[in-house]
Every structure is written in structure tokens, then in C-alpha cells.
Amino acid sequence: MSNNIQFHSDTADELHAGEAVGFYESDKSILHVYSPATGHQRMVANDATQAEHMFQMFVAQISEKTHKESFDSD
């Protein structure tokens, strides 16, 4: 039986930095992630723990990228 897990970031700010969702398909070992800044991406994750860690890293990267782009445009 598959154990699919959804992830939602709760770190979104006024720039929408950190706004992201993820969906882990355990039977396929695939983590789907989406953010307005990057669109949809797929990653291989061995288990739910790794998927959660990868999602947290994804959120941190898009937060950093969004803030950097915001400051560069000022």
C-alpha cells in the first residue's frame, strides 16, 4: 500500500518567498515540488524522511532566490 504525503511551506512572506507545495509518491519514490518562482520539478527520494528533507531544502533555496532577485531589482 502506498503512503503518499503532501508538504506545504509555511514560510511564505510578502514576496511569496518560500511559498511551495510538495507531493511524495512513495510507491514511485518521486517527490513533486512546485513554487511560483520555479514551477514544477520532480526529484527522486528514497523514503518519506528524505522527501521531507528535500522539500525543506527546496523551500530554503527558493526563499533565498526570491529574496536575491528582489534585492537585485531595487
C-alpha positions as CSV (number, residue, x, y, z in Angstrom):
1,M,0.0,0.0,0.0
2,S,1.4,3.4,-0.9
3,N,1.8,6.1,1.6
4,N,1.6,9.5,-0.3
5,I,2.5,12.6,1.6
6,Q,1.8,16.3,0.9
7,F,4.0,19.1,2.1
8,H,3.2,22.8,2.4
9,S,5.6,25.5,3.3
10,D,4.5,27.9,6.0
11,T,7.3,30.4,5.5
12,A,5.8,32.4,2.7
13,D,6.2,36.2,3.2
14,E,5.0,39.3,1.3
15,L,7.4,38.4,-1.6
16,H,5.9,34.9,-1.7
17,A,9.4,33.7,-1.0
18,G,9.2,30.2,0.5
19,E,5.7,29.5,-1.0
20,A,5.8,25.9,-2.1
21,V,3.9,22.6,-2.1
22,G,5.2,19.1,-2.4
23,F,3.8,15.7,-3.0
24,Y,5.7,12.5,-2.3
25,E,4.6,9.3,-4.2
26,S,6.1,6.6,-2.0
27,D,5.3,3.7,-4.5
28,K,7.4,5.5,-7.2
29,S,9.9,7.2,-4.8
30,I,9.2,10.5,-6.5
31,L,8.9,13.9,-4.9
32,H,7.0,16.5,-6.9
33,V,7.6,20.1,-5.8
34,Y,6.1,23.4,-7.1
35,S,6.6,27.0,-6.4
36,P,5.5,30.1,-8.3
37,A,9.2,31.0,-8.7
38,T,10.4,27.7,-10.2
39,G,7.4,25.9,-11.5
40,H,7.1,22.1,-11.2
41,Q,10.1,19.8,-10.6
42,R,10.5,16.1,-9.8
43,M,13.1,14.5,-7.6
44,V,13.9,11.0,-6.6
45,A,13.5,10.4,-2.8
46,N,14.2,7.0,-1.2
47,D,11.7,7.5,1.6
48,A,9.4,10.0,3.3
49,T,12.2,11.3,5.6
50,Q,14.4,12.1,2.7
51,A,11.4,13.6,0.8
52,E,10.7,15.9,3.7
53,H,14.3,17.0,3.9
54,M,14.5,17.6,0.2
55,F,11.3,19.7,0.4
56,Q,12.7,21.8,3.2
57,M,15.9,22.3,1.2
58,F,13.8,23.3,-1.9
59,V,11.9,25.9,0.2
60,A,15.1,27.3,1.5
61,Q,16.6,27.6,-2.0
62,I,13.5,29.3,-3.5
63,S,13.3,31.7,-0.5
64,E,16.9,32.7,-1.0
65,K,16.5,33.0,-4.7
66,T,13.3,35.1,-4.4
67,H,15.0,37.5,-1.9
68,K,18.1,37.8,-4.0
69,E,16.1,38.7,-7.1
70,S,14.0,41.2,-5.2
71,F,17.2,43.0,-3.9
72,D,18.8,42.9,-7.3
73,S,15.8,44.6,-8.9
74,D,15.9,47.5,-6.4
